[in-house]
Amino acid sequence: MKVFVEFQSLMKKFNNWQASKEIELPDGADTNDLLESLKIDVKKDLGFIIVNGIKINNEAVLKEGDQIKLFPKAFGG
């Protein structure tokens, strides 16, 4: 299945500083599988995920055509 991923702010470093990418995943894959395929450290790098306009707190099973946005942890001062 294919999903569309948007990388917000510093999350772009996981996509060669590009804003978006279509990613092929096996059927039944979830958000953890996606993050592993992108080599994203959830505890260190990820702030939150939005799938089809809904912020998720735990892993969610993905389906063909899902729109995913990855946001970094907040930083600054």
MIKOLPA-140798 format. One line per field, with one value per atom (N, C-alpha, C, O, CB): atom name; z, x, y. Coordinates in pm, whole numbers. Glycine has a CB too. Layout:
<nodes>
at: [CA;...];
up: [Z;...];
east: [X;...];
north: [Y;...];
</nodes>
This chain:
<nodes>
at: [N;CA;C;O;CB;N;CA;C;O;CB;N;CA;C;O;CB;N;CA;C;O;CB;N;CA;C;O;CB;N;CA;C;O;CB;N;CA;C;O;CB;N;CA;C;O;CB;N;CA;C;O;CB;N;CA;C;O;CB;N;CA;C;O;CB;N;CA;C;O;CB;N;CA;C;O;CB;N;CA;C;O;CB;N;CA;C;O;CB;N;CA;C;O;CB;N;CA;C;O;CB;N;CA;C;O;CB;N;CA;C;O;CB;N;CA;C;O;CB;N;CA;C;O;CB;N;CA;C;O;CB;N;CA;C;O;CB;N;CA;C;O;CB;N;CA;C;O;CB;N;CA;C;O;CB;N;CA;C;O;CB;N;CA;C;O;CB;N;CA;C;O;CB;N;CA;C;O;CB;N;CA;C;O;CB;N;CA;C;O;CB;N;CA;C;O;CB;N;CA;C;O;CB;N;CA;C;O;CB;N;CA;C;O;CB;N;CA;C;O;CB;N;CA;C;O;CB;N;CA;C;O;CB;N;CA;C;O;CB;N;CA;C;O;CB;N;CA;C;O;CB;N;CA;C;O;CB;N;CA;C;O;CB;N;CA;C;O;CB;N;CA;C;O;CB;N;CA;C;O;CB;N;CA;C;O;CB;N;CA;C;O;CB;N;CA;C;O;CB;N;CA;C;O;CB;N;CA;C;O;CB;N;CA;C;O;CB;N;CA;C;O;CB;N;CA;C;O;CB;N;CA;C;O;CB;N;CA;C;O;CB;N;CA;C;O;CB;N;CA;C;O;CB;N;CA;C;O;CB;N;CA;C;O;CB;N;CA;C;O;CB;N;CA;C;O;CB;N;CA;C;O;CB;N;CA;C;O;CB;N;CA;C;O;CB;N;CA;C;O;CB;N;CA;C;O;CB;N;CA;C;O;CB;N;CA;C;O;CB;N;CA;C;O;CB;N;CA;C;O;CB;N;CA;C;O;CB;N;CA;C;O;CB;N;CA;C;O;CB;N;CA;C;O;CB;N;CA;C;O;CB];
up: [0;0;0;45;122;-51;-54;37;39;-198;114;197;162;111;350;190;161;293;383;81;305;431;410;317;485;499;501;624;735;504;601;706;746;667;660;869;916;983;1060;1014;954;1020;1017;910;1165;1133;1139;1104;1087;1275;1094;1054;909;867;1069;834;696;685;580;631;794;788;761;717;920;788;761;617;579;855;538;397;310;218;378;340;264;252;148;125;358;368;268;234;347;220;132;218;322;20;174;254;253;347;206;148;141;60;-11;78;76;10;11;109;80;-99;-103;-62;-115;-245;30;84;66;91;234;21;5;133;180;-120;189;309;286;201;433;360;345;398;489;418;343;392;541;586;313;617;761;842;965;788;777;849;937;907;750;1045;1133;1141;1074;1274;1222;1230;1281;1240;1320;1369;1415;1300;1291;1527;1213;1096;1007;956;1015;988;908;970;900;896;1100;1167;1163;1145;1312;1179;1169;1029;1013;1205;927;789;759;673;690;830;810;908;903;827;996;1096;1191;1223;1028;1233;1325;1467;1495;1287;1556;1698;1764;1781;1767;1801;1852;1977;1990;1883;2068;2194;2175;2247;2293;2081;2062;1964;1989;2014;1855;1744;1724;1685;1621;1748;1711;1819;1936;1680;1778;1869;1864;1965;1834;1744;1727;1580;1492;1787;1556;1421;1398;1487;1401;1278;1236;1117;1019;1198;1126;1018;971;1047;1066;844;785;869;889;769;918;992;1139;1208;929;1189;1329;1401;1358;1341;1511;1591;1663;1726;1693;1652;1719;1832;1824;1617;1937;2052;2053;2106;2180;1997;1993;1848;1756;2075;1829;1692;1627;1692;1689;1499;1421;1298;1235;1382;1263;1142;1024;1021;1139;927;809;696;691;764;604;486;362;372;500;249;120;111;139;5;74;51;173;162;-10;291;411;393;329;534;453;454;596;692;412;608;738;749;656;759;864;892;1016;1119;911;1005;1117;1169;1094;1075;1301;1364;1465;1534;1434;1472;1566;1708;1731;1521;1803;1940;1939;1858;2038;2027;2038;2099;2182;2125;2056;2111;2104;2043;2036;2165;2159;2297;2398;2067;2298;2429;2430;2535;2485];
east: [85;0;89;204;-96;34;108;39;-83;119;123;74;154;266;86;97;162;203;121;68;332;385;436;511;498;393;444;534;497;328;653;751;752;789;894;710;701;831;890;583;875;989;1113;1153;953;1172;1295;1277;1376;1354;1153;1132;1178;1197;983;1195;1240;1377;1413;1243;1455;1588;1579;1676;1663;1463;1443;1402;1377;1339;1393;1354;1443;1394;1203;1571;1667;1620;1639;1689;1560;1512;1402;1380;1627;1333;1217;1091;1088;1211;987;866;772;695;792;777;681;737;836;549;668;714;601;527;841;587;496;577;686;430;523;597;515;395;631;581;520;543;656;580;434;440;360;271;386;391;311;169;148;378;73;-64;-64;7;-157;-145;-154;-49;-46;-144;37;140;76;-33;241;145;95;194;298;67;162;249;388;486;187;400;533;615;735;521;553;624;673;785;532;589;628;749;847;511;744;853;982;1090;816;973;1090;1150;1272;1055;1065;1115;1188;1276;1000;1150;1214;1330;1397;1110;1353;1459;1441;1537;1594;1317;1284;1280;1209;1149;1356;1357;1239;1241;1494;1138;1014;1040;985;913;1121;1145;1230;1211;1212;1321;1414;1361;1376;1547;1300;1270;1123;1091;1321;1035;894;814;817;831;740;648;511;462;635;451;322;297;367;208;193;154;8;-75;177;-20;-158;-184;-109;-185;-291;-331;-468;-565;-331;-476;-603;-672;-793;-697;-592;-646;-673;-723;-770;-641;-667;-535;-458;-763;-511;-391;-408;-510;-366;-305;-312;-210;-104;-286;-243;-154;-82;29;-232;-143;-82;-71;-106;-166;-22;-8;-145;-243;70;-147;-270;-239;-134;-332;-328;-312;-337;-435;-409;-248;-258;-328;-332;-119;-383;-447;-407;-356;-602;-429;-395;-445;-561;-454;-355;-392;-393;-424;-523;-361;-360;-266;-161;-319;-306;-227;-172;-247;-314;-39;26;115;188;108;109;196;278;223;115;409;500;553;606;616;537;582;694;691;465;794;904;864;762;1027;949;932;951;1027;1032;882;895;1032;1085;780;1085;1211;1216;1129;1331;1314;1330;1319;1321;1225;1310;1307;1253;1246;1436];
north: [-117;0;123;119;0;233;358;459;473;412;531;641;766;757;607;881;1008;1071;1089;1103;1105;1157;1300;1327;1067;1390;1526;1540;1502;1632;1593;1612;1759;1845;1566;1787;1925;1968;1892;1940;2090;2152;2060;2014;2188;2034;1956;1808;1737;1967;1762;1622;1601;1487;1583;1709;1698;1633;1581;1835;1637;1575;1424;1363;1600;1365;1222;1196;1081;1165;1301;1290;1380;1446;1327;1382;1465;1609;1672;1406;1660;1799;1831;1948;1894;1728;1748;1746;1681;1639;1816;1832;1712;1694;1950;1629;1519;1402;1413;1567;1289;1167;1065;1053;1109;992;878;755;732;861;677;563;436;434;583;333;200;121;107;124;68;-14;-142;-144;63;-247;-369;-349;-268;-486;-420;-413;-447;-537;-511;-373;-396;-323;-337;-542;-246;-171;-65;-15;-106;-31;74;189;187;18;289;406;370;432;511;272;229;172;198;124;96;42;156;151;-53;257;373;441;469;472;469;538;457;513;568;326;240;245;249;95;245;248;379;383;228;486;617;639;742;728;541;549;669;740;557;690;799;744;648;866;807;772;843;965;812;767;824;908;1017;714;858;929;1054;1152;838;1052;1163;1268;1388;1111;1226;1315;1350;1462;1256;1256;1275;1345;1307;1143;1449;1516;1449;1399;1665;1449;1383;1356;1405;1469;1275;1233;1270;1256;1080;1317;1338;1245;1246;1489;1165;1075;1118;1116;924;1158;1202;1310;1307;1084;1405;1518;1494;1583;1560;1375;1343;1314;1228;1222;1385;1361;1227;1201;1476;1144;1013;1008;1070;898;935;922;789;779;940;689;556;513;587;454;392;344;326;290;212;351;336;253;271;475;163;84;177;252;-40;171;258;185;62;305;265;205;283;395;202;224;285;429;457;202;519;658;747;866;662;693;777;895;886;694;1008;1131;1147;1159;1258;1147;1147;1270;1304;1018;1336;1450;1417;1377;1582;1434;1409;1540;1622;1316;1561;1684;1655;1554;1754;1744;1723;1763;1827;1804;1723;1770;1921;1974;1701;1988;2133;2166;2092;2193;2278;2324;2476;2539;2262;2532;2677;2739;2669;2737;2868;2931;3064;3127;2936];
</nodes>
